[in-house]
Amino acid sequence: MNTITVISGTNRPESYTRLVAQEYAKMLMDSGVEVKMLSLEDLPNDFIVSDLYGKRSERMDAIIGEFINNVNKFVFVVPEYNGSYPGIVKLFLDSIPPRMWTSKKASIVGVSTGQAGNLRGQEHLTGVLNYLKVNVHYNKPRFSSVDRLFSEDKQNMNEEARKRLSESMHQLIEF
């Protein structure tokens, strides 16, 4: 259980959230950590009706098996949606039995195109994860103006942002 799952916390196609999550995952891999990358874009389109109320689709069962069951640490990269985190993240958490989260650890990275880097969303998500008995690391990097963190071709993250992610990453590994 030394694997870390990095979760891109939006189902928005081609998002900056996914770019930040991919950068975090790459940095973990470069540090020798086994990483799994889950984008909430990859959830089944009907998981809201097929996986929330006692039913389980094969696709969602496979996602839980690969990204949740045998993993003890998570990185949630969450954008700001209306002053909090996206509903798709809450629906994802609600679709998984709470016992599967107990005693696991998480880091939360907030991103926004606005000024606060999703500070409120990080705190809201921390409350939900704590309720699920997940230990959330205190260092929660926030990135405002996320659309300015990458080169024009979206291939390279700026050095200051990489430094902040790296610090969080090293702390998560030791956590």
N, C-alpha and C positions, 0 to 999 in steps of 0.2 A: 504494500500500500504506500509506495513512495511516489506515486504518480500524482501530478497536479492537473486538474481540469480547468482550463481557461474558458470562461463563458462570455460570449459576446451577447450582451443583454438587450438586444433589440431584434425584431424580425424585419427591420427596414433593409431592403436590398442595398448593397454597395455603400454601407454606412462608414463613417469615420470611427464609430465604436468598434466595428469589426477590424479596422486597420490598427487601432490601438491594441485590441486583443491579440491580433496576429503578431504584433511587435513584442508584446509581453511573452507570448508563447515561444517566439524565436529566441528571445533572450534566455528564457528558462532552458530551452534545448541546448543553447550554446554553453550553458553552465553545467551541462551533464544531467539535467533532470528529465525524467520521462514525462512527457506532456501530452495531453489530449485537448483538442480544441473543439468546442461546441458553439456553434452559432445558432441562436434561437430562430434564425431563418430556416433552419433545417428541421424544425418540429413539423409533425404531420399537420396538414392544413385543417383537419377536423379534430385535433386533439382536445379542443374545448368540450366537445360533446362525446368523444370516444374515450377519453382518459381521465376525466375528473370525478365521475360518480360511480366508482366500483367496476367499471369496465377497463380493459387494458388492450390497446391495439398492439399488434406485433411490432410495429415501427417504434412506438414509445417504449415498449418493453426492451427493445434492443438499445435504445438511447440510454435508458436507466442502467442497463447492464454494462454498457461500455463507459459511460461518463460519470456515473454516480456510485454504484454498488461498491466497487473495490478501490475507491479513491478516498483519500482522507483530507485533501486540501483542494481549495477552489479559489479561483480569482474571478470575481464578477466585475466585468467592465460594463458600467451602466450609464446610459445617457440621461439627460434631464428631459422628462416629458411632463409638462404642466406642473413644475415645481416638485417633482418626485422622480421615481424610476418608472419605467414602462410597465403597463399592465401585463404584458406578455411574460415578464419575469415573475410576477406574482402568480399568474396562472400556471407557469412552469413549476414553481415551488409547490403550489397547491395540488398538482397532479402526481406528486411523489409522496409516498407514505412518510410521515414525519420521522418515524424511527430510523429511516435511511440517512438522516442528516445528523443524528445525535452524536455528539463528541467529535465532530469533524471541525476543520478550521477553514477560515476564509479570509481573503483580502478583498477590498472593494476599491475599484478605481472609478472615479466619477469623471464624466466628460460632458461638455456642453458647448454650444456655440455662443452662449451668453457669458456672464461675468463670474458666476460662483462655482463653476465646475461641478455642478450637481451636489453641492454640500447637503442640501435638505434630502435629496434622494438617497444619498449615502446613509444618512442617519435613519431614514425610514426603513431602508433595507437592513441596516444593522439591527433594528428592533425586531423585524420579522425573523432574521437569522438567529438572533439570541433566543427568541421564542421557540425556535426549532432545535435549540441546544447546540448551535454552532458557535464556536469561539471565533470572534472577528478581531483581526489584528488592528491595533490602534492607528497605524500609519495608513491613511487612506488618501492616496494622491488624487488631486483634482486637477483637471485640465480645462481651463476656460478657452474660448476661441479655438476649439479643437480643429476647426477647418484650417487653421494657420500653423498647425504642428508639423505638417508634412510638406515635402517638396511639391512643386506643381504637378509632377507626374504621379504623386502619391506613393512613391517608392521608398522615400527616406524620411524618417522622423527626425526633427531637429535635436541637437545634442543636449540641450537643457532638459527637454522632455525625456529623452532616453536616460539621462542621469537620474531623474526622479523615479522613473520606472525601475531602473536598476537597483536603487536603494530599497524600494519596496520589495522587489523580487528577492534580494538577498535576505532581507528580514523575514519574508514568508518562508523561505527555505529553512531558516533556523527556528521558526515558530513551531 
